[in-house]
């Protein structure tokens, strides 16, 4: 059950991050899920030491969603830097 929650939260986080970074037109649902899940890992690596927040994948929480969106925005910012040489 936790994998299904992780995929759903990853998809929502990836979609929200793509809206924030103006990449929504170039990404499909699969890439939203991938970006959200990878962004969740990045967000946990950033939020843990810096903010002292630990998030569990076992259950849904708004804090976990916010951390995943933060990580996904960071990931999309890095992708923008690599692809275009600047952050939009």
Secondary structure, DSSP 8 states (H G I E B T S, - for coil): -HHHHHHHHHHHHHHHHHHHTT-GGG--HHHHHHHHHHHHHHHHHHHHHHH-----SSS--HHHHHHHHHHHHHHHHHHHHHHHSS--
